[in-house]
Amino acid sequence: IPAKSASSTLEDAYVSIVRKQLKPILEARAAEIEAKKRAAEAEKAEAARKAAEEAEKARLEAEARREKERAEEEAKRRAAEEARRKAEAEKREAERRAAEEAERNRVKDNAPKSVPSFTSLLDQIAQQEKVLKQQEEALMLGQEERSTLQYQLELAMDRIEDLLDWQQRAQEILNQLPPEMLEQTDRSPAWGEER
């Protein structure tokens, strides 16, 4: 093994001295690099935290806006439903009043002004049936009107029965009349016509 030369020994000594002198500088530089690295990581973490907070804030604001819009839509829907119910109630009330008015007018107009003919009796029966159908439809409108309409229906049915009885009696009387009187009856004015 060759022995170390003087220059080699001197080189080793010099390297050792340089290393000792540079050690604090190298350590300081490594610490500085590590500090910068930690600072960059901390900055990234802070930026990520702020971004997450802003995203959460935006999500909460969007949720609050959606909740407000839902509440407004619900309020509008309730108002529209209330207006619809009110309009339906007013319509039912108007129909009920119109039916009552028609019934009052019909009762006043039913009084015979002259001797009725069988055609006008049939017309009156048809009119009574029409009124009965309208009253039956009106019965479906509400529970509170049912008793009043039932009473009116019974009155109308009694009227129809009275009219049918009257028609039958009139037919029996006409069957007993001589043919000459029947011809005069045919020429008599119809019910509701002025003589």
N, CA, C and O of each residue as an XYZ file, in Angstrom:
780
protein
N       0.866     -1.181      0.000
C       0.000      0.000      0.000
C       0.896      1.222      0.000
O       1.765      1.346      0.863
N       0.709      2.106     -0.927
C       1.572      3.294     -0.959
C       1.246      4.231      0.200
O       0.086      4.372      0.586
N       2.244      4.848      0.733
C       2.044      5.776      1.839
C       1.522      7.096      1.319
O       1.751      7.464      0.167
N       0.791      7.830      2.218
C       0.256      9.121      1.814
C       1.394     10.111      1.640
O       2.388     10.134      2.365
N       1.171     10.908      0.642
C       2.191     11.930      0.424
C       1.875     13.136      1.298
O       0.813     13.219      1.914
N       2.805     14.051      1.337
C       2.624     15.241      2.161
C       1.484     16.085      1.624
O       0.708     16.667      2.382
N       1.397     16.142      0.306
C       0.308     16.955     -0.278
C      -1.048     16.327      0.021
O      -2.029     17.036      0.242
N      -1.101     15.018      0.027
C      -2.358     14.335      0.324
C      -2.779     14.588      1.764
O      -3.956     14.825      2.036
N      -1.858     14.540      2.652
C      -2.157     14.791      4.063
C      -2.597     16.225      4.239
O      -3.538     16.498      4.986
N      -1.941     17.135      3.572
C      -2.299     18.544      3.656
C      -3.701     18.782      3.093
O      -4.466     19.585      3.627
N      -4.025     18.083      2.022
C      -5.361     18.213      1.400
C      -6.439     17.736      2.349
O      -7.480     18.382      2.474
N      -6.216     16.634      3.011
C      -7.201     16.118      3.966
C      -7.421     17.100      5.108
O      -8.549     17.322      5.549
N      -6.337     17.675      5.571
C      -6.435     18.637      6.671
C      -7.217     19.872      6.208
O      -8.067     20.393      6.931
N      -6.915     20.321      5.003
C      -7.585     21.517      4.480
C      -9.086     21.251      4.315
O      -9.906     22.094      4.679
N      -9.443     20.102      3.777
C     -10.854     19.742      3.592
C     -11.557     19.705      4.931
O     -12.691     20.169      5.048
N     -10.900     19.159      5.949
C     -11.507     19.080      7.272
C     -11.761     20.475      7.824
O     -12.811     20.728      8.415
N     -10.801     21.384      7.634
C     -10.964     22.759      8.123
C     -12.114     23.450      7.382
O     -12.948     24.118      7.993
N     -12.143     23.278      6.056
C     -13.196     23.913      5.260
C     -14.565     23.385      5.677
O     -15.535     24.138      5.760
N     -14.628     22.101      5.933
C     -15.911     21.523      6.358
C     -16.360     22.115      7.689
O     -17.539     22.422      7.866
N     -15.435     22.276      8.618
C     -15.787     22.855      9.910
C     -16.277     24.286      9.744
O     -17.230     24.699     10.405
N     -15.634     25.035      8.873
C     -16.027     26.425      8.672
C     -17.369     26.517      7.919
O     -18.183     27.397      8.199
N     -17.581     25.626      6.991
C     -18.809     25.682      6.193
C     -20.035     25.027      6.878
O     -21.176     25.239      6.469
N     -19.764     24.232      7.923
C     -20.862     23.504      8.577
C     -21.963     24.438      9.072
O     -23.130     24.172      8.784
N     -21.660     25.529      9.806
C     -22.740     26.406     10.245
C     -23.476     27.069      9.065
O     -24.689     27.273      9.108
N     -22.706     27.398      8.009
C     -23.334     28.025      6.846
C     -24.277     27.037      6.162
O     -25.398     27.388      5.794
N     -23.810     25.792      5.996
C     -24.643     24.760      5.357
C     -25.894     24.450      6.186
O     -26.991     24.288      5.652
N     -25.694     24.373      7.512
C     -26.845     24.104      8.392
C     -27.849     25.258      8.343
O     -29.062     25.053      8.304
N     -27.301     26.485      8.345
C     -28.196     27.649      8.268
C     -28.953     27.658      6.945
O     -30.142     27.973      6.882
N     -28.220     27.301      5.887
C     -28.865     27.267      4.568
C     -29.942     26.177      4.513
O     -31.023     26.390      3.964
N     -29.637     25.017      5.083
C     -30.632     23.923      5.106
C     -31.853     24.319      5.946
O     -32.995     24.026      5.592
N     -31.569     25.004      7.088
C     -32.686     25.449      7.940
C     -33.540     26.477      7.206
O     -34.768     26.473      7.301
N     -32.850     27.373      6.459
C     -33.573     28.386      5.711
C     -34.461     27.748      4.644
O     -35.617     28.127      4.461
N     -33.875     26.754      3.938
C     -34.650     26.044      2.912
C     -35.847     25.330      3.540
O     -36.956     25.353      3.006
N     -35.590     24.686      4.704
C     -36.675     23.969      5.402
C     -37.755     24.945      5.866
O     -38.948     24.650      5.789
N     -37.316     26.127      6.356
C     -38.285     27.132      6.808
C     -39.125     27.642      5.647
O     -40.338     27.812      5.770
N     -38.457     27.886      4.505
C     -39.203     28.331      3.332
C     -40.204     27.267      2.876
O     -41.331     27.563      2.481
N     -39.740     26.012      2.948
C     -40.612     24.910      2.548
C     -41.832     24.838      3.465
O     -42.962     24.683      3.002
N     -41.582     24.954      4.805
C     -42.688     24.918      5.760
C     -43.613     26.127      5.568
O     -44.833     26.008      5.674
N     -43.010     27.298      5.282
C     -43.819     28.496      5.067
C     -44.704     28.332      3.826
O     -45.870     28.728      3.832
N     -44.135     27.740      2.754
C     -44.927     27.521      1.539
C     -46.066     26.546      1.801
O     -47.183     26.730      1.319
N     -45.761     25.492      2.582
C     -46.816     24.519      2.914
C     -47.901     25.151      3.776
O     -49.091     24.891      3.598
N     -47.452     26.010      4.740
C     -48.426     26.683      5.602
C     -49.296     27.638      4.785
O     -50.501     27.758      5.006
N     -48.640     28.320      3.824
C     -49.387     29.239      2.970
C     -50.404     28.485      2.120
O     -51.539     28.928      1.949
N     -49.975     27.328      1.587
C     -50.913     26.502      0.805
C     -52.080     26.034      1.671
O     -53.237     26.064      1.252
N     -51.744     25.593      2.906
C     -52.799     25.124      3.807
C     -53.771     26.247      4.143
O     -54.983     26.037      4.191
N     -53.220     27.469      4.381
C     -54.081     28.618      4.686
C     -54.969     28.963      3.495
O     -56.155     29.254      3.651
N     -54.360     28.925      2.272
C     -55.145     29.218      1.076
C     -56.247     28.176      0.900
O     -57.372     28.522      0.539
N     -55.935     26.903      1.151
C     -56.942     25.844      1.037
C     -58.047     26.037      2.074
O     -59.228     25.846      1.785
N     -57.635     26.427      3.308
C     -58.634     26.660      4.358
C     -59.566     27.806      3.985
O     -60.782     27.711      4.150
N     -58.966     28.916      3.468
C     -59.782     30.064      3.063
C     -60.720     29.690      1.918
O     -61.884     30.089      1.900
N     -60.192     28.909      0.953
C     -61.039     28.478     -0.164
C     -62.187     27.616      0.340
O     -63.323     27.754     -0.114
N     -61.882     26.716      1.293
C     -62.934     25.863      1.856
C     -63.969     26.704      2.599
O     -65.170     26.454      2.495
N     -63.493     27.717      3.360
C     -64.430     28.589      4.080
C     -65.311     29.366      3.108
O     -66.520     29.490      3.308
N     -64.681     29.892      2.044
C     -65.458     30.635      1.055
C     -66.468     29.730      0.354
O     -67.602     30.138      0.104
N     -66.054     28.490      0.036
C     -66.980     27.550     -0.597
C     -68.138     27.221      0.338
O     -69.289     27.145     -0.093
N     -67.829     27.026      1.626
C     -68.882     26.738      2.602
C     -69.824     27.932      2.763
O     -71.040     27.772      2.878
N     -69.235     29.132      2.770
C     -70.041     30.343      2.881
C     -70.956     30.486      1.666
O     -72.136     30.810      1.796
N     -70.384     30.237      0.473
C     -71.193     30.319     -0.752
C     -72.305     29.268     -0.729
O     -73.430     29.541     -1.149
N     -71.984     28.052     -0.232
C     -73.000     26.999     -0.157
C     -74.128     27.394      0.799
O     -75.305     27.197      0.499
N     -73.750     27.955      1.961
C     -74.766     28.374      2.930
C     -75.630     29.505      2.368
O     -76.844     29.525      2.571
N     -74.991     30.457      1.654
C     -75.762     31.544      1.058
C     -76.729     31.012     -0.006
O     -77.884     31.432     -0.082
N     -76.224     30.068     -0.833
C     -77.089     29.477     -1.859
C     -78.249     28.718     -1.214
O     -79.385     28.786     -1.682
N     -77.945     27.990     -0.129
C     -78.999     27.249      0.578
C     -80.029     28.215      1.176
O     -81.232     27.956      1.140
N     -79.531     29.343      1.732
C     -80.450     30.336      2.300
C     -81.323     30.945      1.200
O     -82.517     31.163      1.402
N     -80.715     31.224      0.020
C     -81.507     31.761     -1.094
C     -82.570     30.764     -1.537
O     -83.720     31.133     -1.773
N     -82.169     29.474     -1.651
C     -83.138     28.455     -2.060
C     -84.262     28.325     -1.046
O     -85.426     28.165     -1.414
N     -83.908     28.394      0.236
C     -84.928     28.289      1.288
C     -85.894     29.478      1.216
O     -87.104     29.322      1.382
N     -85.336     30.664      0.967
C     -86.175     31.856      0.843
C     -87.098     31.742     -0.366
O     -88.281     32.075     -0.291
N     -86.536     31.262     -1.498
C     -87.357     31.093     -2.704
C     -88.451     30.067     -2.467
O     -89.590     30.253     -2.896
N     -88.093     28.951     -1.763
C     -89.113     27.944     -1.458
C     -90.217     28.530     -0.589
O     -91.398     28.252     -0.800
N     -89.818     29.357      0.407
C     -90.824     29.970      1.282
C     -91.726     30.912      0.494
O     -92.939     30.944      0.702
N     -91.112     31.692     -0.428
C     -91.915     32.604     -1.246
C     -92.861     31.825     -2.154
O     -94.024     32.195     -2.312
N     -92.353     30.737     -2.754
C     -93.214     29.914     -3.620
C     -94.362     29.302     -2.821
O     -95.499     29.245     -3.291
N     -94.051     28.847     -1.612
C     -95.097     28.258     -0.766
C     -96.140     29.306     -0.392
O     -97.339     29.028     -0.382
N     -95.663     30.528     -0.082
C     -96.602     31.603      0.252
C     -97.483     31.936     -0.954
O     -98.690     32.134     -0.812
N     -96.868     31.995     -2.150
C     -97.651     32.269     -3.359
C     -98.663     31.160     -3.607
O     -99.812     31.429     -3.957
N     -98.226     29.884     -3.420
C     -99.135     28.760     -3.644
C    -100.311     28.809     -2.671
O    -101.460     28.585     -3.053
N     -99.996     29.115     -1.374
C    -101.074     29.201     -0.390
C    -102.039     30.336     -0.723
O    -103.254     30.184     -0.595
N    -101.483     31.492     -1.157
C    -102.342     32.625     -1.515
C    -103.227     32.277     -2.710
O    -104.412     32.609     -2.730
N    -102.634     31.595     -3.722
C    -103.422     31.204     -4.901
C    -104.502     30.198     -4.511
O    -105.632     30.272     -4.994
N    -104.146     29.256     -3.632
C    -105.123     28.253     -3.188
C    -106.257     28.916     -2.410
O    -107.427     28.571     -2.577
N    -105.888     29.875     -1.555
C    -106.910     30.587     -0.776
C    -107.821     31.392     -1.704
O    -109.037     31.424     -1.520
N    -107.209     32.047     -2.714
C    -108.022     32.818     -3.669
C    -108.944     31.896     -4.456
O    -110.099     32.236     -4.713
N    -108.423     30.708     -4.846
C    -109.258     29.761     -5.583
C    -110.432     29.275     -4.730
O    -111.570     29.201     -5.195
N    -110.125     28.942     -3.453
C    -111.207     28.493     -2.560
C    -112.247     29.594     -2.353
O    -113.450     29.336     -2.335
N    -111.758     30.827     -2.197
C    -112.683     31.947     -2.002
C    -113.553     32.144     -3.239
O    -114.759     32.363     -3.124
N    -112.932     32.064     -4.439
C    -113.688     32.224     -5.681
C    -114.727     31.114     -5.827
O    -115.857     31.365     -6.245
N    -114.335     29.873     -5.477
C    -115.292     28.764     -5.565
C    -116.446     28.964     -4.592
O    -117.601     28.697     -4.922
N    -116.118     29.443     -3.373
C    -117.178     29.687     -2.392
C    -118.125     30.779     -2.880
O    -119.344     30.666     -2.752
N    -117.540     31.843     -3.445
C    -118.386     32.911     -3.972
C    -119.249     32.413     -5.137
O    -120.415     32.785     -5.265
N    -118.649     31.561     -5.988
C    -119.409     31.020     -7.115
C    -120.566     30.157     -6.614
O    -121.690     30.266     -7.104
N    -120.274     29.285     -5.617
C    -121.353     28.445     -5.066
C    -122.455     29.299     -4.446
O    -123.644     29.021     -4.603
N    -122.022     30.368     -3.724
C    -123.012     31.241     -3.093
C    -123.866     31.944     -4.153
O    -125.081     32.067     -3.999
N    -123.213     32.406     -5.237
C    -123.961     33.065     -6.319
C    -124.926     32.084     -6.976
O    -126.064     32.448     -7.272
N    -124.487     30.836     -7.210
C    -125.368     29.834     -7.805
C    -126.538     29.524     -6.881
O    -127.669     29.347     -7.333
N    -126.250     29.458     -5.562
C    -127.325     29.181     -4.611
C    -128.353     30.312     -4.619
O    -129.561     30.073     -4.616
N    -127.845     31.556     -4.627
C    -128.767     32.695     -4.653
C    -129.574     32.714     -5.954
O    -130.773     32.991     -5.948
N    -128.895     32.413     -7.075
C    -129.611     32.385     -8.361
C    -130.685     31.304     -8.350
O    -131.789     31.516     -8.853
N    -130.360     30.131     -7.769
C    -131.351     29.053     -7.693
C    -132.530     29.460     -6.821
O    -133.683     29.183     -7.151
N    -132.223     30.136     -5.678
C    -133.311     30.588     -4.813
C    -134.172     31.634     -5.529
O    -135.400     31.611     -5.443
N    -133.499     32.555     -6.241
C    -134.245     33.578     -6.970
C    -135.102     32.950     -8.057
O    -136.257     33.332     -8.246
N    -134.528     31.978     -8.777
C    -135.285     31.292     -9.822
C    -136.477     30.550     -9.218
O    -137.559     30.520     -9.803
N    -136.269     29.952     -8.043
C    -137.367     29.228     -7.388
C    -138.470     30.191     -6.971
O    -139.655     29.900     -7.135
N    -138.068     31.359     -6.423
C    -139.090     32.346     -6.030
C    -139.864     32.841     -7.253
O    -141.090     32.947     -7.220
N    -139.141     33.142     -8.324
C    -139.804     33.624     -9.533
C    -140.687     32.543    -10.147
O    -141.780     32.832    -10.635
N    -140.210     31.291    -10.122
C    -140.981     30.195    -10.697
C    -142.278     29.997     -9.931
O    -143.321     29.760    -10.540
N    -142.233     30.090     -8.618
C    -143.445     29.908     -7.821
C    -144.445     31.002     -8.136
O    -145.645     30.735     -8.207
N    -143.976     32.236     -8.327
C    -144.889     33.334     -8.634
C    -145.501     33.175    -10.023
O    -146.669     33.507    -10.227
N    -144.720     32.670    -10.977
C    -145.198     32.578    -12.354
C    -146.062     31.342    -12.608
O    -146.635     31.213    -13.691
N    -146.169     30.439    -11.647
C    -146.898     29.191    -11.897
C    -148.406     29.321    -11.715
O    -149.143     28.392    -12.046
N    -148.875     30.432    -11.206
C    -150.316     30.575    -10.991
C    -151.023     30.625    -12.343
O    -150.655     31.418    -13.208
N    -152.033     29.784    -12.524
C    -152.720     29.770    -13.827
C    -153.517     31.039    -14.045
O    -154.253     31.477    -13.161
N    -153.371     31.638    -15.233
C    -154.088     32.859    -15.575
C    -155.377     32.549    -16.339
O    -156.269     33.393    -16.424
N    -155.471     31.352    -16.888
C    -156.683     30.945    -17.589
C    -156.769     29.426    -17.532
O    -155.941     28.778    -16.892
N    -157.755     28.865    -18.194
C    -157.917     27.411    -18.181
C    -156.723     26.774    -18.901
O    -156.468     27.097    -20.061
N    -155.991     25.882    -18.239
C    -154.800     25.310    -18.861
C    -155.160     24.245    -19.887
O    -156.172     23.556    -19.763
N    -154.317     24.126    -20.896
C    -154.471     23.034    -21.852
C    -153.508     21.917    -21.459
O    -152.612     22.112    -20.638
N    -153.710     20.729    -22.069
C    -152.842     19.596    -21.712
C    -151.411     19.823    -22.158
O    -150.485     19.334    -21.511
N    -151.202     20.557    -23.252
C    -149.841     20.831    -23.712
C    -149.087     21.668    -22.695
O    -147.921     21.409    -22.397
N    -149.788     22.701    -22.152
C    -149.111     23.536    -21.166
C    -148.857     22.756    -19.876
O    -147.872     23.014    -19.184
N    -149.728     21.811    -19.548
C    -149.479     20.968    -18.379
C    -148.219     20.131    -18.577
O    -147.388     20.009    -17.676
N    -148.094     19.561    -19.764
C    -146.885     18.771    -20.036
C    -145.639     19.639    -19.999
O    -144.588     19.225    -19.511
N    -145.778     20.863    -20.529
C    -144.638     21.797    -20.473
C    -144.271     22.121    -19.033
O    -143.099     22.196    -18.665
N    -145.318     22.310    -18.229
C    -145.048     22.631    -16.829
C    -144.400     21.449    -16.112
O    -143.507     21.631    -15.286
N    -144.854     20.242    -16.432
C    -144.239     19.049    -15.826
C    -142.780     18.942    -16.259
O    -141.906     18.627    -15.451
N    -142.521     19.209    -17.555
C    -141.133     19.178    -18.035
C    -140.297     20.238    -17.338
O    -139.140     20.005    -16.989
N    -140.902     21.418    -17.137
C    -140.180     22.477    -16.440
C    -139.901     22.077    -14.988
O    -138.817     22.329    -14.463
N    -140.884     21.455    -14.353
C    -140.690     20.993    -12.976
C    -139.573     19.949    -12.905
O    -138.753     19.967    -11.987
N    -139.550     19.028    -13.900
C    -138.484     18.016    -13.914
C    -137.122     18.674    -14.096
O    -136.140     18.267    -13.476
N    -137.067     19.691    -14.948
C    -135.812     20.415    -15.152
C    -135.359     21.087    -13.859
O    -134.183     21.044    -13.496
N    -136.314     21.706    -13.173
C    -135.998     22.349    -11.897
C    -135.529     21.311    -10.891
O    -134.601     21.561    -10.122
N    -136.171     20.144    -10.896
C    -135.758     19.076     -9.979
C    -134.326     18.640    -10.253
O    -133.542     18.426     -9.328
N    -133.992     18.511    -11.542
C    -132.622     18.120    -11.878
C    -131.628     19.174    -11.412
O    -130.568     18.845    -10.880
N    -131.977     20.456    -11.616
C    -131.095     21.522    -11.155
C    -130.956     21.491     -9.643
O    -129.872     21.717     -9.106
N    -132.052     21.212     -8.962
C    -131.990     21.154     -7.505
C    -131.167     19.956     -7.045
O    -130.444     20.044     -6.052
N    -131.273     18.839     -7.759
C    -130.442     17.683     -7.405
C    -128.961     17.991     -7.597
O    -128.128     17.581     -6.788
N    -128.630     18.722     -8.678
C    -127.233     19.120     -8.874
C    -126.800     20.086     -7.777
O    -125.666     20.032     -7.302
N    -127.716     20.971     -7.379
C    -127.380     21.935     -6.330
C    -127.167     21.234     -4.993
O    -126.434     21.726     -4.135
N    -127.819     20.074     -4.821
C    -127.633     19.316     -3.580
C    -126.181     18.903     -3.372
O    -125.735     18.736     -2.237
N    -125.436     18.737     -4.480
C    -124.045     18.316     -4.380
C    -123.124     19.451     -3.955
O    -121.961     19.205     -3.636
N    -123.608     20.676     -3.941
C    -122.722     21.819     -3.709
C    -122.203     21.885     -2.270
O    -121.043     22.241     -2.060
N    -123.014     21.557     -1.296
C    -122.511     21.675      0.069
C    -123.463     21.063      1.079
O    -124.659     20.920      0.824
N    -122.904     20.700      2.243
C    -123.692     20.061      3.289
C    -124.700     21.039      3.888
O    -125.815     20.643      4.228
N    -124.327     22.297      4.020
C    -125.190     23.240      4.700
C    -126.440     23.555      3.909
O    -127.459     23.927      4.492
N    -126.389     23.412      2.560
C    -127.546     23.735      1.731
C    -128.491     22.545      1.573
O    -129.597     22.683      1.051
N    -128.040     21.376      2.031
C    -128.774     20.152      1.721
C    -130.195     20.156      2.289
O    -131.132     19.742      1.607
N    -130.364     20.623      3.538
C    -131.698     20.566      4.146
C    -132.663     21.499      3.417
O    -133.815     21.137      3.175
N    -132.190     22.713      3.062
C    -133.049     23.659      2.345
C    -133.451     23.113      0.985
O    -134.620     23.162      0.602
N    -132.463     22.587      0.254
C    -132.752     22.053     -1.072
C    -133.644     20.812     -0.992
O    -134.484     20.592     -1.865
N    -133.460     20.001      0.054
C    -134.308     18.818      0.227
C    -135.767     19.237      0.419
O    -136.688     18.627     -0.124
N    -135.945     20.296      1.211
C    -137.302     20.805      1.430
C    -137.910     21.310      0.114
O    -139.066     21.028     -0.200
N    -137.100     22.065     -0.651
C    -137.590     22.563     -1.939
C    -137.895     21.414     -2.893
O    -138.863     21.464     -3.652
N    -137.056     20.378     -2.846
C    -137.287     19.215     -3.697
C    -138.604     18.526     -3.342
O    -139.371     18.139     -4.223
N    -138.853     18.378     -2.047
C    -140.105     17.755     -1.626
C    -141.307     18.599     -2.069
O    -142.323     18.066     -2.516
N    -141.171     19.945     -1.935
C    -142.254     20.819     -2.396
C    -142.499     20.641     -3.893
O    -143.644     20.561     -4.339
N    -141.403     20.578     -4.668
C    -141.542     20.424     -6.119
C    -142.179     19.074     -6.457
O    -143.015     18.990     -7.356
N    -141.782     18.015     -5.736
C    -142.374     16.696     -5.988
C    -143.870     16.704     -5.659
O    -144.684     16.133     -6.385
N    -144.211     17.365     -4.549
C    -145.639     17.467     -4.205
C    -146.391     18.213     -5.296
O    -147.515     17.852     -5.644
N    -145.758     19.270     -5.840
C    -146.401     20.034     -6.917
C    -146.643     19.180     -8.133
O    -147.714     19.217     -8.739
N    -145.610     18.392     -8.489
C    -145.751     17.541     -9.670
C    -146.873     16.525     -9.455
O    -147.684     16.269    -10.345
N    -146.894     15.958     -8.255
C    -147.966     14.995     -7.968
C    -149.347     15.680     -8.061
O    -150.295     15.111     -8.602
N    -149.440     16.915     -7.520
C    -150.711     17.648     -7.599
C    -151.091     17.907     -9.057
O    -152.249     17.756     -9.448
N    -150.080     18.307     -9.860
C    -150.359     18.583    -11.273
C    -150.813     17.321    -12.012
O    -151.731     17.354    -12.831
N    -150.138     16.205    -11.696
C    -150.536     14.950    -12.353
C    -151.946     14.542    -11.937
O    -152.735     14.078    -12.760
N    -152.253     14.719    -10.659
C    -153.618     14.418    -10.198
C    -154.625     15.336    -10.898
O    -155.687     14.899    -11.341
N    -154.262     16.621    -10.984
C    -155.160     17.570    -11.634
C    -155.345     17.198    -13.100
O    -156.457     17.261    -13.623
N    -154.250     16.808    -13.769
C    -154.353     16.419    -15.181
C    -155.251     15.186    -15.338
O    -156.059     15.103    -16.263
N    -155.090     14.229    -14.411
C    -155.901     13.011    -14.504
C    -157.385     13.333    -14.289
O    -158.247     12.800    -14.988
N    -157.674     14.206    -13.321
C    -159.073     14.586    -13.087
C    -159.639     15.347    -14.284
O    -160.785     15.155    -14.689
N    -158.773     16.237    -14.846
C    -159.230     16.991    -16.017
C    -159.513     16.047    -17.184
O    -160.477     16.235    -17.926
N    -158.658     15.022    -17.341
C    -158.866     14.053    -18.423
C    -160.165     13.281    -18.206
O    -160.911     13.024    -19.151
N    -160.430     12.912    -16.945
C    -161.682     12.198    -16.652
C    -162.893     13.075    -16.960
O    -163.896     12.609    -17.500
N    -162.776     14.366    -16.603
C    -163.895     15.277    -16.877
C    -164.090     15.425    -18.370
O    -165.216     15.411    -18.867
N    -162.957     15.570    -19.100
C    -163.065     15.719    -20.555
C    -163.648     14.464    -21.200
O    -164.392     14.557    -22.177
N    -163.316     13.300    -20.662
C    -163.873     12.059    -21.222
C    -165.388     11.993    -21.039
O    -166.085     11.336    -21.813
N    -165.896     12.678    -20.009
C    -167.327     12.655    -19.752
C    -168.084     13.719    -20.563
O    -169.308     13.664    -20.679
N    -167.333     14.696    -21.128
C    -167.999     15.768    -21.881
C    -168.441     15.273    -23.249
O    -167.818     14.375    -23.816
N    -169.522     15.857    -23.790
C    -169.937     15.516    -25.151
C    -168.923     16.044    -26.173
O    -168.190     16.987    -25.872
N    -168.867     15.464    -27.358
C    -167.875     15.876    -28.366
C    -167.986     17.334    -28.760
O    -166.971     17.950    -29.086
N    -169.203     17.924    -28.744
C    -169.331     19.325    -29.141
C    -168.562     20.233    -28.194
O    -167.928     21.193    -28.631
N    -168.613     19.935    -26.902
C    -167.903     20.758    -25.928
C    -166.390     20.588    -26.059
O    -165.620     21.512    -25.796
N    -165.984     19.392    -26.469
C    -164.548     19.167    -26.659
C    -164.017     20.042    -27.783
O    -162.905     20.561    -27.691
N    -164.801     20.210    -28.842
C    -164.364     21.073    -29.941
C    -164.209     22.505    -29.465
O    -163.264     23.191    -29.855
N    -165.133     22.965    -28.620
C    -165.010     24.316    -28.080
C    -163.781     24.426    -27.182
O    -163.099     25.451    -27.185
N    -163.498     23.379    -26.416
C    -162.316     23.392    -25.533
C    -161.039     23.471    -26.342
O    -160.094     24.156    -25.950
N    -161.001     22.759    -27.499
C    -159.800     22.799    -28.342
C    -159.559     24.189    -28.890
O    -158.417     24.584    -29.129
N    -160.676     24.956    -29.097
C    -160.502     26.298    -29.642
C    -160.236     27.325    -28.553
O    -159.984     28.492    -28.855
N    -160.290     26.898    -27.252
C    -160.063     27.845    -26.155
C    -158.582     28.194    -26.066
O    -157.739     27.392    -26.468
N    -158.241     29.405    -25.536
C    -156.810     29.794    -25.473
C    -156.015     28.902    -24.526
O    -156.560     28.318    -23.589
N    -154.736     28.812    -24.787
C    -153.853     27.964    -23.967
C    -153.597     28.647    -22.638
O    -153.842     29.841    -22.464
N    -153.104     27.864    -21.723
C    -152.783     28.365    -20.397
C    -151.702     29.432    -20.517
O    -150.674     29.213    -21.159
N    -151.932     30.564    -19.909
C    -150.965     31.646    -19.978
C    -151.293     32.655    -21.047
O    -150.735     33.752    -21.031
N    -152.208     32.323    -22.014
C    -152.588     33.269    -23.056
C    -153.786     34.082    -22.573
O    -154.636     33.583    -21.836
N    -153.836     35.297    -22.987
C    -154.981     36.133    -22.595
C    -156.174     35.829    -23.498
O    -156.019     35.560    -24.689
N    -157.360     35.876    -22.907
C    -158.559     35.566    -23.686
C    -158.921     36.758    -24.568
O    -159.904     36.703    -25.307
